[in-house]
């Protein structure tokens, strides 16, 4: 299996190298007379594309970025803990370890958020969550930064980014660093990351990490991750090749079982997963105003779930099952970036995507009932994105045409505008129209699948204002409105998935950061959400009010942060209880980083410092005070 991946990676790299040489030769021939004037332009080939646009400039709309420096300050125990520091994400977990985690943006379904690693989509269309992503697969030690774009953006990334995008950017060049950490709940985390300049133009980065946490005999997570990244800077080009591997073994109570309080039988679910990701990216400057971009990627994920079942309660029970799923996704993305003038930029490109998924396993109805299926889907796409600036007004527009197998072709579009009132203030507005194809699970599962399902559709609108006063004060206010139609739901009478629901969500997001002094800063984020759904439709785990406060203090070698997360009461459900309202809560935590000397940093973290008892899901009680101590050594 590993040999197969090595062959694929070598083939991809070889193809890029050959194409790059050809393009560089063309570039030299076409621009030989003006080479001196091009030198400064070629030195600035973009390595970073901000999530939300393929254009060189930042997107119009709400974007949050957590940098590597902030990650080191936060020192999160998991990627889901890191995402809790990102404003305006609704996050819930089934328990303290081993349970599923959920991320919703602006009231959208949990599978309406596209998750990417270095720009490569990693949502698994075979799982029962309709394409949701398990963040246990990513170790924070391997993350350089996280970019979260809130709002529909199908025209850039296709029919999965219905309510937002979470793009996890892997580590970049750094001196060798080893990190060791231990804490309550038998937490033991370790990582080793470092890069090496192979030549003047070639850098190699390697990272290996492990995370371990055992809360009880029923809840545990053990994750191992490896990463290799090769970067090559040519005279007129840049190339990056990435390989990541993750293996995760978790145990936790089954989703909707009622957790440690109510689960019957009192047996945990075991999930084992393994994921490989290969990608390679090239950027070639053909002329001073034209760049070609090429991206090739391959993802393979395998997951095995041993579910003990759930006894009947208010809702019907779920039989025990043993199911293995496999998912493969290959993608080719090619586009041209043309800087027509300082005021006008233009993108045009093609995307080819192939997905294959299969399930193998049985449900236990007193006899083993097979639930096997195989499903494949190819999608061919073309897209155009443009930006034009007129004085203080910047307009961005994009359109995408998708032609997926077994579905009608789809056209989605997006239009945004940004107006600078002055040097410190701006207004922006965005409208997006998109769709999401049904997951493989919803289409092909032999018991509940429905091959006649149609895509889920969305209209997204946002209007925002941002203002800053130097480095001392900044704030923003955003109003959003989303309309989701043809949502996929399970019909108990027909015992199949159907399109039938419509949901409107709207709300306000407020962010501010205030520097109280040179050493002290206060950050606050508040989100209000209002949901209007069809009769009989109840969206779970979406509080009306949510937000966080963080106070940062820096003194000489010590950096500290005290933070409070709060959320309003919200509806949830479990098989033993039916729908219930869970109380709101606020939790207090703190982190500290002490720069002991040039080589050694000492870390300290405490979560839920007051021992608050709360539930993110019915019956999954969280009341532990978690403490962690760590040592970081930089060679």
Secondary structure as UniProt FT lines:
FT   HELIX           2..31
FT   HELIX           32..34
FT   HELIX           35..42
FT   TURN            43..44
FT   TURN            51..52
FT   STRAND          62..66
FT   HELIX           68..74
FT   HELIX           79..83
FT   TURN            84..85
FT   TURN            87..88
FT   STRAND          89..93
FT   STRAND          101..105
FT   TURN            106..107
FT   HELIX           110..112
FT   STRAND          113..117
FT   TURN            118..119
FT   STRAND          120..121
FT   TURN            125..126
FT   TURN            128..129
FT   HELIX           135..137
FT   HELIX           140..142
FT   STRAND          143..150
FT   HELIX           154..157
FT   TURN            159..160
FT   STRAND          164..170
FT   STRAND          177..183
FT   TURN            184..186
FT   STRAND          187..197
FT   STRAND          202..214
FT   STRAND          220..233
FT   STRAND          237..252
FT   TURN            255..256
FT   HELIX           259..262
FT   STRAND          269..287
FT   TURN            288..289
FT   STRAND          290..307
FT   STRAND          320..341
FT   TURN            342..343
FT   STRAND          344..364
FT   STRAND          368..370
FT   STRAND          373..390
FT   TURN            391..392
FT   STRAND          393..404
FT   TURN            405..406
FT   STRAND          410..420
FT   STRAND          425..436
FT   HELIX           440..444
FT   TURN            446..448
FT   TURN            451..452
FT   STRAND          456..469
FT   TURN            470..472
FT   STRAND          473..491
FT   TURN            492..495
FT   STRAND          496..515
FT   STRAND          520..533
FT   TURN            535..536
FT   STRAND          545..555
FT   TURN            556..557
FT   STRAND          558..567
FT   STRAND          570..574
FT   TURN            575..577
FT   STRAND          578..582
FT   STRAND          585..595
FT   STRAND          600..607
FT   TURN            609..610
FT   STRAND          614..617
FT   TURN            618..619
FT   STRAND          620..622
FT   STRAND          626..634
//
